[in-house]
Amino acid sequence: MIRWSLFLILAATLVASALWVYLRVELAVPWARRLAAARALALVLILALLFDFQLPLAGEGAASERWVLLDASLSMGATSPDGSSAWASASARAAELEDDGWLVVTFGATAAGDGLGDEGPPRPAEAASLLAPALRRAAEAGVRTIRVLSDLRLEDQVEVRAALAAHPLEVGFEGFAGSVVNAGVSALDVPDLARPEGSVTAEVEVHATGGDSLMVRVFEEDRPVAQVRVGAPSPGLRSRVAVELPTPAAAGRVRYTASVTLDGDGFPSDDVAVRYASVGHEEGALVLISFRPDWEPRYLLPVLQEVTGLTARGYLRVALDAFVPMGRALDRGAPLDSATVRRAAGEAAVLVLHGLGGNVDGWAGTLAARSGKSILVPTDGPGAELAGIPSGEPQGGEWYASADVPTSPIAGALSGLTLQGLPPLTDVLLPVDPARVRGALLVRLRGAGAPEAAIHLEAREDGRAAVVLASGLWRWAAREDGREAYRRVWSGVAGWLLADQSVSATAVRPTSWVVAREEPVTWSVPADSTELRLVVISSDSVAVGAADSVVVDAEAAGSGPISTGVLPPGSYRYRVFSAAAVVTEGRFDVAAATDEMVPVAVEPAAAEGASTLVAARPAGRPLRTRPWPYLLVMALLCGEWIGRRRSGLR
């Protein structure tokens, strides 16, 4: 009653406002009352949409008013010790209700389906049991009565409770859980190992329904490396087990799998989890070494990783012979020695040396002069000497970026940028011989001095190098209005470094080495890569040309991340072709495991007052779900506008 009273008061106010405008404020025209009526009707109709009124449906007991929500998630296929499954019983019950005039709609991660059809319902394949979206869809369709057929292992109990209280639905539940025995691996964590030596501590998260103990096994590639028996957690709970693994047999990206076994397991889909761990340094990666850590590496490394698509590793010097890997604190591990960091830098596709100065070790100076592609960030005169640009000591003051973009390989990336107003740079190194330095980015002291180079690009006989002659670029990335400028500067630099060879082609790789079930496989593609072909094949295939082995054959153009859609669970290998040559290859997995069996089978309970709400609100389809109110509003507003113009009103 209060809702209707409020609607009538607001509707009367809108009608009075429309009449007052046309009869008192506007000039008197012959069509004033008609125009006022058109505006008033449009406003009242919009108000009705906001109040979410429902229109009664014709007839009682129609098929559209009675739905059977059939759970089509994977857990419905779990078998009991006697061989029966919830799916067999629930689908048979759904067929009976369909014969009685009910409409069967399957649900899982989404709600879909328009009946069982002649062939019956499809096999359960959804990776989640989400009932709330199906309830909301039913309410919008004007459904009055719902029967839910499920094993009741719902993952959105809170959302279901809210939906039952908010929508005028009469919902009944029929459970088919049965006495299923199951054990599964919820997660597997294996930390990266910076050196191919020492042991690794993996963490395996398990869940179970039934049974007293579980056998957990861990495999490195296909070789068993650990086995431990643990107590089974209570239903609905998970437990984490620490497992000591031996030294990996080889460096690189190692594939680990963890499996759990339990007698009578009726749901094998979640028995195995996969994880890839990096052991030692990775060839062809982007490596950043900071000898004098500040804020720059924090912003620079993620940007370079994004624009190049290369796997990135960062190391911060914290002592004379100790470097801490960049990343989350939990993933860093113990500090590394300089020999390990030097080996990683020696085989890097792009090397970033930050904080070069007179106090660095001799091996750092050797890396600065190495062949290949490098970004060098000196901090003083001796550091600039190591970078190949002799200069004096850094000049303090506020050095603002010049609005004049010089001709350089990165001029296109800087085109259209507003460089004025960005935070100033500091500690600019002025070269002894300015003639041999061509700045790709210029700065001026206090914004009015002579232009000086902040970034110098040099093409050498054995590679390319970008030398940064100013400090404080990170301040651009720290401000929202400077992040685009920061990214475009380093995107241009990275594109120039990788332009002369096909290094960027090797960077095409999955954004995740283990993709969750029913998730699309996305790929990281460098911005400058062109004419590339991506082929994904099954793990047991030998030849790419076999028609039954190729699951994806697509172009990998340099337009950022691409998606190759959802793939079935399993192991895959991929190859990237440039013309007819293979430029890179690798592997990834699509996980088969789900958390379907973790929730306990519990029938959701509606909040107090839900039954009163069902009786108070009429059955029917919400007004906002019909197309004609929106069309009518547009017609009324357009008609009012035309009428105003024909009457001489503005």
C-alpha positions as CSV (number, residue, x, y, z in Angstrom):
1,M,0.0,0.0,0.0
2,I,2.8,2.4,0.9
3,R,4.5,1.6,-2.5
4,W,1.4,2.4,-4.4
5,S,0.7,5.6,-2.4
6,L,4.2,6.8,-3.1
7,F,3.9,6.0,-6.8
8,L,0.6,7.9,-7.1
9,I,2.0,11.0,-5.3
10,L,5.0,11.1,-7.5
11,A,2.9,10.5,-10.7
12,A,0.6,13.3,-9.8
13,T,3.5,15.6,-9.2
14,L,5.0,14.7,-12.6
15,V,1.6,15.3,-14.4
16,A,1.1,18.6,-12.6
17,S,4.6,19.7,-13.5
18,A,4.1,18.9,-17.2
19,L,0.7,20.9,-17.2
20,W,2.2,23.8,-15.4
21,V,5.1,24.1,-17.8
22,Y,2.9,24.1,-20.9
23,L,0.0,26.1,-19.6
24,R,1.9,28.7,-17.4
25,V,5.5,28.9,-18.5
26,E,5.6,28.2,-22.2
27,L,4.0,30.4,-24.8
28,A,0.4,29.6,-25.5
29,V,0.1,27.3,-28.5
30,P,-2.9,25.3,-29.9
31,W,-1.3,21.9,-29.0
32,A,-0.3,22.8,-25.5
33,R,-2.5,20.3,-23.7
34,R,-1.5,17.5,-26.1
35,L,2.2,18.2,-25.6
36,A,1.7,18.3,-21.8
37,A,-0.1,15.0,-22.0
38,A,2.7,13.4,-24.0
39,R,5.3,14.6,-21.6
40,A,3.3,13.5,-18.5
41,L,2.6,10.0,-20.0
42,A,6.3,9.5,-20.8
43,L,7.4,10.6,-17.3
44,V,4.8,8.4,-15.6
45,L,5.8,5.4,-17.7
46,I,9.5,6.0,-16.7
47,L,8.4,6.1,-13.1
48,A,6.6,2.8,-13.4
49,L,9.7,1.2,-14.8
50,L,11.7,2.5,-11.9
51,F,9.1,1.1,-9.4
52,D,9.5,-2.3,-11.2
53,F,5.8,-3.1,-11.5
54,Q,4.6,-6.5,-12.7
55,L,1.9,-7.0,-15.3
56,P,-0.4,-10.0,-14.6
57,L,-0.2,-12.8,-17.1
58,A,-3.4,-14.3,-18.8
59,G,-4.5,-17.6,-17.4
60,E,-3.3,-19.6,-14.4
61,G,-1.1,-22.7,-14.5
62,A,0.5,-21.9,-17.9
63,A,3.7,-23.7,-18.7
64,S,5.7,-20.4,-18.5
65,E,4.5,-19.9,-14.9
66,R,5.9,-23.3,-13.7
67,W,9.6,-24.1,-14.2
68,V,11.7,-27.0,-13.3
69,L,15.3,-25.9,-12.6
70,L,17.5,-28.9,-13.3
71,D,21.1,-28.8,-12.0
72,A,23.4,-29.5,-14.9
73,S,26.7,-29.0,-13.0
74,L,29.5,-31.6,-13.0
75,S,28.8,-32.8,-9.4
76,M,25.4,-34.2,-10.6
77,G,27.4,-36.9,-12.4
78,A,29.1,-38.2,-9.3
79,T,28.3,-41.9,-8.7
80,S,27.4,-43.5,-5.4
81,P,28.9,-46.9,-4.4
82,D,25.9,-48.6,-5.9
83,G,26.5,-47.0,-9.3
84,S,23.6,-44.6,-9.2
85,S,24.0,-40.8,-9.8
86,A,22.1,-37.7,-9.0
87,W,21.8,-36.8,-12.6
88,A,20.0,-40.0,-13.6
89,S,17.4,-39.6,-10.9
90,A,17.0,-35.9,-11.4
91,S,16.6,-36.0,-15.2
92,A,14.0,-38.8,-14.8
93,R,12.1,-36.7,-12.4
94,A,12.4,-33.6,-14.7
95,A,10.9,-35.7,-17.6
96,E,7.9,-36.6,-15.4
97,L,7.3,-32.9,-14.5
98,E,7.7,-31.9,-18.2
99,D,4.9,-34.4,-19.1
100,D,2.7,-32.6,-16.5
101,G,3.2,-29.2,-18.3
102,W,6.3,-27.8,-16.5
103,L,9.1,-26.1,-18.5
104,V,12.5,-27.6,-17.8
105,V,15.4,-25.2,-17.6
106,T,18.9,-26.4,-16.8
107,F,21.2,-24.3,-14.6
108,G,24.9,-24.3,-13.6
109,A,27.1,-21.3,-14.2
110,T,24.2,-19.9,-16.2
111,A,20.5,-20.7,-16.8
112,A,19.7,-22.1,-20.2
113,G,17.4,-24.5,-22.0
114,D,13.8,-24.7,-23.2
115,G,12.8,-28.2,-22.3
116,L,14.3,-31.6,-22.5
117,G,13.4,-32.3,-26.1
118,D,13.3,-35.8,-27.7
119,E,16.9,-36.6,-26.7
120,G,16.5,-35.6,-23.1
121,P,18.8,-33.2,-21.2
122,P,22.5,-32.9,-22.1
123,R,25.1,-34.5,-19.8
124,P,26.1,-32.3,-16.8
125,A,29.0,-30.2,-17.9
126,E,28.7,-26.9,-16.0
127,A,31.7,-26.0,-13.8
128,A,29.7,-24.3,-11.1
129,S,26.3,-24.7,-9.3
130,L,24.8,-21.1,-9.2
131,L,21.1,-21.1,-8.6
132,A,20.6,-17.4,-7.9
133,P,20.9,-16.3,-11.6
134,A,18.3,-18.9,-12.6
135,L,15.9,-17.6,-9.9
136,R,16.3,-14.0,-11.1
137,R,15.7,-15.0,-14.7
138,A,12.6,-16.9,-13.7
139,A,11.2,-14.0,-11.7
140,E,11.7,-11.7,-14.7
141,A,10.0,-14.1,-17.0
142,G,6.9,-14.0,-14.8
143,V,7.3,-17.5,-13.3
144,R,5.2,-18.2,-10.2
145,T,6.2,-21.8,-9.2
146,I,9.6,-23.4,-9.3
147,R,10.8,-26.9,-8.6
148,V,14.6,-27.2,-8.1
149,L,16.1,-30.6,-8.9
150,S,19.7,-30.7,-7.6
151,D,22.2,-32.4,-5.4
152,L,22.0,-29.1,-3.4
153,R,25.8,-28.5,-3.5
154,L,25.1,-24.9,-4.3
155,E,28.0,-22.4,-4.3
156,D,25.9,-19.3,-3.9
157,Q,23.8,-20.0,-0.8
158,V,23.8,-16.4,0.4
159,E,22.7,-15.1,-3.0
160,V,19.9,-17.8,-3.2
161,R,18.6,-16.7,0.2
162,A,18.5,-13.1,-0.9
163,A,16.7,-14.1,-4.2
164,L,14.1,-16.1,-2.4
165,A,13.3,-13.2,-0.2
166,A,13.3,-10.6,-3.0
167,H,11.3,-12.3,-5.7
168,P,7.6,-13.5,-5.7
169,L,8.5,-17.1,-6.2
170,E,7.1,-20.3,-4.7
171,V,10.2,-22.6,-4.7
172,G,10.4,-26.2,-3.8
173,F,13.6,-28.3,-3.6
174,E,14.1,-31.9,-4.3
175,G,17.6,-33.2,-3.3
176,F,19.4,-36.1,-5.1
177,A,22.8,-36.0,-3.3
178,G,23.0,-39.6,-2.3
179,S,25.9,-41.2,-0.5
180,V,28.8,-40.1,-2.7
181,V,32.4,-40.7,-1.6
182,N,34.9,-38.2,-3.0
183,A,38.3,-36.7,-2.5
184,G,39.9,-33.9,-4.6
185,V,42.7,-31.5,-4.9
186,S,41.5,-27.9,-4.5
187,A,44.8,-26.2,-5.2
188,L,48.5,-26.9,-5.8
189,D,51.2,-24.3,-5.0
190,V,54.8,-24.9,-6.0
191,P,57.1,-21.8,-5.6
192,D,59.6,-20.8,-8.2
193,L,63.1,-21.9,-7.5
194,A,65.7,-19.3,-8.4
195,R,68.5,-21.8,-8.4
196,P,68.3,-25.4,-9.6
197,E,69.5,-26.7,-6.3
198,G,67.9,-27.4,-2.9
199,S,64.5,-28.8,-2.0
200,V,61.1,-27.3,-2.8
201,T,58.2,-27.1,-0.4
202,A,54.9,-27.5,-2.2
203,E,51.4,-27.0,-0.6
204,V,48.5,-29.2,-1.6
205,E,45.0,-28.3,-0.6
206,V,42.6,-31.2,-0.4
207,H,38.9,-31.7,0.3
208,A,36.9,-34.9,0.9
209,T,33.5,-36.4,1.5
210,G,33.6,-39.7,3.3
211,G,36.7,-41.7,4.2
212,D,39.3,-41.3,6.9
213,S,42.6,-40.8,5.1
214,L,43.8,-39.7,1.7
215,M,46.9,-40.6,-0.3
216,V,48.5,-37.5,-1.9
217,R,51.1,-38.0,-4.6
218,V,53.1,-35.3,-6.4
219,F,54.7,-35.7,-9.8
220,E,57.5,-33.7,-11.5
221,E,56.6,-34.0,-15.1
222,D,55.7,-37.7,-15.2
223,R,58.1,-38.8,-12.5
224,P,56.7,-39.4,-9.0
225,V,58.7,-37.4,-6.4
226,A,56.6,-37.4,-3.2
227,Q,53.9,-39.4,-1.5
228,V,52.2,-38.7,1.8
229,R,49.1,-39.9,3.6
230,V,47.0,-37.3,5.3
231,G,43.7,-37.3,7.3
232,A,40.6,-36.4,5.4
233,P,39.1,-33.0,6.3
234,S,35.5,-32.8,7.3
235,P,32.9,-32.3,4.5
236,G,32.7,-28.7,3.4
237,L,36.2,-27.9,4.7
238,R,39.7,-28.0,3.1
239,S,43.1,-28.7,4.5
240,R,46.5,-27.7,3.3
241,V,49.4,-30.2,3.3
242,A,53.1,-29.2,3.0
243,V,55.0,-31.7,0.9
244,E,58.8,-31.6,0.5
245,L,60.0,-32.1,-3.1
246,P,63.5,-33.0,-4.2
247,T,65.7,-30.8,-6.4
248,P,64.2,-30.5,-9.9
249,A,65.9,-32.6,-12.5
250,A,66.2,-29.7,-14.9
251,A,66.0,-25.9,-15.1
252,G,63.3,-24.1,-16.9
253,R,59.5,-24.3,-16.6
254,V,58.7,-27.6,-14.8
255,R,55.2,-29.1,-14.8
256,Y,54.0,-30.5,-11.4
257,T,50.9,-32.4,-10.8
258,A,49.3,-33.5,-7.5
259,S,46.8,-36.3,-7.3
260,V,44.7,-37.7,-4.4
261,T,43.2,-41.2,-4.1
262,L,40.4,-42.5,-2.0
263,D,38.7,-45.9,-2.2
264,G,35.3,-45.6,-3.8
265,D,35.8,-42.1,-5.2
266,G,32.8,-41.4,-7.3
267,F,33.9,-38.1,-8.8
268,P,37.3,-38.4,-10.5
269,S,37.2,-34.9,-12.2
270,D,38.8,-33.2,-9.2
271,D,41.5,-35.8,-8.4
272,V,44.4,-33.9,-10.1
273,A,45.7,-30.4,-10.0
274,V,48.5,-28.9,-12.2
275,R,51.0,-26.2,-11.6
276,Y,54.1,-24.9,-13.5
277,A,57.1,-23.6,-11.6
278,S,60.1,-21.8,-13.0
279,V,63.4,-23.3,-11.9
280,G,66.5,-21.2,-12.4
281,H,66.6,-18.4,-14.9
282,E,64.6,-18.4,-18.1
283,E,66.2,-17.9,-21.5
284,G,64.8,-15.1,-23.6
285,A,63.2,-13.3,-20.7
286,L,63.2,-9.6,-19.8
287,V,65.5,-9.2,-16.8
288,L,65.8,-6.0,-14.7
289,I,68.7,-5.6,-12.2
290,S,68.6,-2.6,-9.9
291,F,71.9,-1.7,-8.1
292,R,70.4,1.3,-6.4
293,P,66.7,0.5,-5.8
294,D,64.1,3.3,-5.8
295,W,60.5,3.6,-7.2
296,E,61.5,3.2,-10.8
297,P,61.8,-0.6,-11.0
298,R,58.3,-1.0,-9.4
299,Y,56.7,0.8,-12.3
300,L,59.1,0.0,-15.1
301,L,59.1,-3.8,-14.9
302,P,55.3,-4.3,-15.2
303,V,55.1,-1.8,-18.1
304,L,57.9,-3.5,-20.1
305,Q,56.4,-6.9,-19.4
306,E,53.1,-5.7,-20.8
307,V,54.3,-4.0,-23.9
308,T,56.8,-6.7,-24.9
309,G,54.9,-9.8,-23.8
310,L,58.1,-11.3,-22.5
311,T,58.4,-13.2,-19.2
312,A,59.9,-10.6,-16.7
313,R,62.2,-11.1,-13.8
314,G,63.5,-8.4,-11.5
315,Y,66.3,-8.3,-8.9
316,L,67.0,-5.6,-6.3
317,R,70.4,-5.4,-4.7
318,V,70.2,-5.3,-0.9
319,A,73.8,-6.1,0.0
320,L,77.2,-6.5,-1.5
321,D,76.4,-10.0,-2.9
322,A,72.7,-10.3,-2.3
323,F,69.8,-9.7,-4.6
324,V,66.1,-10.0,-3.7
325,P,63.7,-11.1,-6.5
326,M,60.9,-8.7,-7.2
327,G,57.3,-9.8,-6.7
328,R,55.0,-10.7,-3.8
329,A,56.8,-11.2,-0.5
330,L,55.6,-14.8,-0.2
331,D,57.1,-15.6,-3.6
332,R,60.5,-14.0,-3.2
333,G,62.3,-16.6,-1.2
334,A,65.9,-16.2,0.0
335,P,68.2,-13.6,-1.5
336,L,70.3,-14.7,-4.5
337,D,74.0,-14.3,-5.1
338,S,75.5,-12.2,-7.9
339,A,76.5,-15.3,-9.9
340,T,72.8,-16.4,-10.2
341,V,71.7,-13.0,-11.2
342,R,74.5,-12.7,-13.7
343,R,73.6,-16.0,-15.4
344,A,70.0,-14.8,-15.7
345,A,71.1,-11.5,-17.2
346,G,73.5,-13.2,-19.6
347,E,70.7,-15.0,-21.5
348,A,68.0,-12.3,-21.3
349,A,66.3,-11.1,-24.5
350,V,66.1,-7.6,-23.0
351,L,68.3,-6.5,-20.1
352,V,67.5,-3.5,-17.9
353,L,70.4,-2.2,-15.7
354,H,69.0,0.3,-13.2
355,G,71.3,2.4,-10.9
356,L,74.5,2.0,-12.8
357,G,77.2,4.0,-10.8
358,G,80.8,4.0,-9.9
359,N,80.3,1.6,-7.1
360,V,79.0,-1.4,-9.1
361,D,81.0,-4.6,-9.5
362,G,83.0,-5.3,-12.5
363,W,80.6,-7.9,-13.8
364,A,77.9,-5.2,-14.0
365,G,80.1,-3.1,-16.2
366,T,80.6,-6.1,-18.5
367,L,76.8,-6.5,-18.7
368,A,76.4,-2.9,-19.7
369,A,78.7,-3.4,-22.7
370,R,77.1,-6.8,-23.7
371,S,75.7,-7.4,-27.1
372,G,72.0,-7.5,-27.6
373,K,69.2,-5.3,-26.4
374,S,69.6,-3.2,-23.2
375,I,68.1,-0.3,-21.2
376,L,70.7,1.4,-19.2
377,V,69.9,3.8,-16.3
378,P,73.1,5.4,-15.0
379,T,73.0,7.5,-11.8
380,D,76.4,9.4,-12.0
381,G,79.3,10.1,-14.3
382,P,81.1,6.7,-14.0
383,G,77.8,5.0,-14.6
384,A,77.2,7.0,-17.7
385,E,80.7,6.0,-18.8
386,L,79.8,2.4,-18.4
387,A,76.7,3.1,-20.5
388,G,78.9,4.5,-23.3
389,I,77.9,8.2,-22.8
390,P,80.6,10.1,-20.9
391,S,79.1,12.9,-18.9
392,G,79.7,15.0,-15.8
393,E,77.9,14.7,-12.5
394,P,74.1,14.8,-12.4
395,Q,72.6,18.3,-12.5
396,G,69.9,18.9,-10.0
397,G,66.9,21.1,-10.3
398,E,63.5,20.7,-11.9
399,W,63.7,19.5,-15.5
400,Y,60.3,19.5,-17.3
401,A,59.6,17.5,-20.4
402,S,59.7,19.6,-23.6
403,A,56.6,19.8,-25.7
404,D,58.7,19.6,-28.8
405,V,59.0,16.0,-29.7
406,P,62.2,15.5,-31.7
407,T,62.5,13.2,-34.7
408,S,63.4,9.8,-33.3
409,P,62.3,6.1,-33.5
410,I,59.7,6.7,-30.7
411,A,58.3,10.0,-32.1
412,G,55.2,8.1,-33.3
413,A,54.6,6.7,-29.8
414,L,54.8,10.2,-28.3
415,S,52.6,11.8,-31.0
416,G,49.5,13.5,-29.5
417,L,50.8,13.3,-25.9
418,T,50.5,16.4,-23.7
419,L,53.9,16.4,-22.0
420,Q,53.4,19.8,-20.4
421,G,52.2,19.6,-16.8
422,L,53.9,16.3,-16.0
423,P,56.1,16.1,-12.9
424,P,59.6,17.3,-13.4
425,L,62.6,15.0,-13.8
426,T,65.8,15.4,-11.7
427,D,69.5,14.6,-11.8
428,V,70.0,15.0,-15.5
429,L,73.4,13.8,-16.9
430,L,74.8,16.2,-19.5
431,P,77.0,14.4,-22.0
432,V,80.5,15.6,-22.5
433,D,80.0,15.4,-26.3
434,P,76.4,16.6,-27.0
435,A,76.9,16.0,-30.7
436,R,76.9,12.2,-30.4
437,V,73.7,12.1,-28.3
438,R,70.3,12.4,-30.1
439,G,67.6,12.7,-27.6
440,A,64.3,10.8,-28.1
441,L,62.8,12.7,-25.2
442,L,63.9,16.3,-24.3
443,V,63.8,18.1,-21.0
444,R,64.4,21.8,-20.1
445,L,65.6,23.2,-16.8
446,R,62.6,24.9,-15.1
447,G,60.8,24.5,-18.4
448,A,62.7,27.4,-20.1
449,G,66.3,26.3,-20.4
450,A,68.1,24.7,-23.4
451,P,66.7,21.3,-24.4
452,E,68.7,18.3,-23.1
453,A,68.4,14.6,-23.8
454,A,66.5,12.5,-21.2
455,I,66.5,9.3,-23.3
456,H,69.2,8.4,-25.9
457,L,68.7,5.6,-28.4
458,E,71.8,4.1,-29.9
459,A,72.0,1.4,-32.6
460,R,75.3,-0.4,-32.1
461,E,77.0,-3.0,-34.2
462,D,76.1,-5.8,-31.8
463,G,72.7,-4.6,-30.7
464,R,70.6,-1.7,-29.5
465,A,70.7,0.3,-26.3
466,A,68.5,2.9,-24.7
467,V,70.3,5.1,-22.2
468,V,68.2,7.1,-19.7
469,L,70.0,10.3,-18.7
470,A,67.4,11.6,-16.2
471,S,65.9,10.3,-13.0
472,G,62.3,10.4,-11.8
473,L,60.3,9.1,-14.7
474,W,58.4,7.0,-12.2
475,R,56.7,10.1,-11.0
476,W,54.7,10.1,-14.2
477,A,53.4,6.6,-13.6
478,A,52.6,7.5,-10.0
479,R,50.0,10.1,-11.2
480,E,46.9,9.2,-13.0
481,D,47.3,11.8,-15.7
482,G,50.9,10.7,-16.4
483,R,50.5,6.9,-16.7
484,E,49.6,7.0,-20.4
485,A,52.7,9.1,-21.1
486,Y,54.9,6.8,-19.1
487,R,53.5,3.7,-20.9
488,R,53.8,5.2,-24.3
489,V,57.4,6.3,-23.7
490,W,58.5,2.8,-22.7
491,S,56.3,1.1,-25.3
492,G,58.1,3.1,-28.0
493,V,61.5,2.3,-26.5
494,A,60.7,-1.4,-26.3
495,G,59.3,-1.5,-29.8
496,W,62.5,0.1,-31.1
497,L,64.7,-2.4,-29.2
498,L,62.8,-5.4,-30.6
499,A,62.2,-4.0,-34.1
500,D,65.3,-5.3,-35.9
501,Q,64.9,-9.0,-35.0
502,S,62.1,-11.4,-34.3
503,V,62.5,-11.4,-30.6
504,S,59.0,-10.1,-30.1
505,A,57.6,-13.1,-31.9
506,T,59.0,-15.4,-29.2
507,A,56.9,-13.5,-26.7
508,V,53.6,-14.9,-27.9
509,R,52.5,-17.1,-24.9
510,P,49.4,-17.9,-22.8
511,T,48.7,-15.3,-20.1
512,S,48.4,-18.2,-17.7
513,W,50.1,-21.6,-17.9
514,V,47.2,-23.3,-16.2
515,V,43.7,-22.1,-17.4
516,A,40.7,-22.8,-15.2
517,R,38.0,-25.0,-16.6
518,E,35.4,-23.2,-18.8
519,E,37.6,-20.1,-19.0
520,P,38.8,-18.8,-22.4
521,V,42.5,-19.2,-23.2
522,T,44.0,-15.7,-23.6
523,W,47.4,-14.9,-25.2
524,S,49.9,-12.2,-24.6
525,V,50.9,-10.7,-28.0
526,P,53.4,-7.9,-28.3
527,A,52.2,-4.7,-29.8
528,D,54.7,-4.8,-32.7
529,S,54.3,-8.4,-33.8
530,T,52.9,-9.0,-37.3
531,E,52.4,-11.9,-39.7
532,L,52.3,-14.5,-36.9
533,R,50.4,-17.8,-36.9
534,L,49.4,-19.5,-33.7
535,V,48.7,-23.2,-33.7
536,V,47.6,-25.1,-30.6
537,I,47.8,-28.9,-30.7
538,S,46.9,-31.7,-28.2
539,S,49.7,-32.9,-26.0
540,D,49.9,-36.4,-27.5
541,S,50.2,-35.1,-31.0
542,V,53.5,-35.3,-32.9
543,A,52.8,-33.5,-36.2
544,V,51.2,-30.1,-36.5
545,G,49.8,-31.1,-39.8
546,A,47.6,-33.8,-38.5
547,A,44.0,-32.7,-38.9
548,D,42.8,-34.3,-35.7
549,S,45.5,-32.8,-33.6
550,V,45.1,-29.1,-34.3
551,V,42.6,-27.5,-32.0
552,V,43.4,-23.8,-32.7
553,D,44.9,-22.2,-35.9
554,A,44.7,-18.4,-35.7
555,E,46.5,-15.3,-36.6
556,A,48.4,-13.6,-33.7
557,A,48.4,-9.9,-34.8
558,G,50.0,-7.3,-32.7
559,S,46.9,-5.8,-31.2
560,G,47.3,-6.8,-27.6
561,P,46.0,-9.9,-25.8
562,I,43.9,-12.2,-27.9
563,S,41.6,-15.1,-27.0
564,T,41.3,-18.5,-28.6
565,G,38.1,-19.4,-26.7
566,V,37.3,-22.2,-24.3
567,L,39.2,-25.5,-24.7
568,P,38.4,-28.9,-23.2
569,P,40.4,-29.9,-20.1
570,G,43.8,-31.4,-20.9
571,S,47.4,-30.6,-21.8
572,Y,48.3,-28.7,-24.9
573,R,51.3,-27.6,-26.9
574,Y,51.5,-24.5,-29.0
575,R,53.7,-23.2,-31.8
576,V,54.1,-19.8,-33.2
577,F,55.0,-19.5,-36.9
578,S,56.5,-16.6,-38.8
579,A,56.1,-17.5,-42.5
580,A,56.9,-21.2,-42.5
581,A,59.4,-21.2,-39.6
582,V,58.6,-22.0,-36.0
583,V,59.8,-19.1,-33.9
584,T,58.7,-20.4,-30.5
585,E,56.8,-23.2,-28.9
586,G,55.6,-24.2,-25.4
587,R,52.9,-25.9,-23.5
588,F,50.0,-25.1,-21.1
589,D,47.2,-26.9,-19.4
590,V,43.4,-26.5,-19.1
591,A,42.5,-27.7,-15.6
592,A,39.9,-30.4,-15.2
593,A,39.4,-29.9,-11.5
594,T,36.5,-27.9,-10.0
595,D,35.2,-27.0,-6.5
596,E,31.9,-28.6,-7.3
597,M,32.1,-31.3,-4.6
598,V,33.4,-29.0,-1.8
599,P,30.0,-27.5,-0.6
600,V,27.9,-29.6,1.7
601,A,24.4,-30.6,0.3
602,V,22.1,-28.2,2.1
603,E,18.6,-26.9,1.1
604,P,18.6,-23.1,1.1
605,A,16.2,-21.4,3.4
606,A,14.3,-18.2,2.5
607,A,14.6,-15.2,4.8
608,E,11.8,-14.4,7.2
609,G,9.0,-12.6,5.5
610,A,9.6,-14.2,2.1
611,S,6.2,-16.0,2.1
612,T,4.4,-12.7,3.0
613,L,6.1,-11.1,0.0
614,V,4.9,-13.9,-2.3
615,A,1.3,-13.4,-1.2
616,A,1.5,-9.6,-1.4
617,R,3.0,-9.2,-4.8
618,P,0.9,-10.3,-7.8
619,A,2.2,-12.9,-10.3
620,G,3.3,-11.6,-13.6
621,R,6.2,-10.4,-15.7
622,P,8.0,-7.3,-14.7
623,L,7.3,-4.3,-16.8
624,R,11.0,-3.6,-17.4
625,T,11.3,-7.0,-19.2
626,R,8.9,-6.0,-22.0
627,P,10.0,-4.0,-25.0
628,W,6.9,-1.9,-25.6
629,P,7.3,0.5,-22.6
630,Y,10.7,1.6,-23.9
631,L,9.4,2.0,-27.4
632,L,6.4,4.0,-26.2
633,V,8.6,6.3,-24.1
634,M,10.8,7.0,-27.1
635,A,7.7,7.6,-29.3
636,L,6.2,10.0,-26.8
637,L,9.4,12.0,-26.4
638,C,10.0,12.2,-30.1
639,G,6.4,13.2,-30.7
640,E,6.6,15.9,-28.1
641,W,9.8,17.3,-29.7
642,I,8.2,17.3,-33.2
643,G,5.1,18.9,-31.8
644,R,7.1,21.7,-30.1
645,R,8.9,22.5,-33.3
646,R,5.7,22.6,-35.4
647,S,4.1,24.9,-32.8
648,G,7.0,27.3,-32.8
649,L,8.4,26.4,-29.4
650,R,12.1,25.8,-28.9
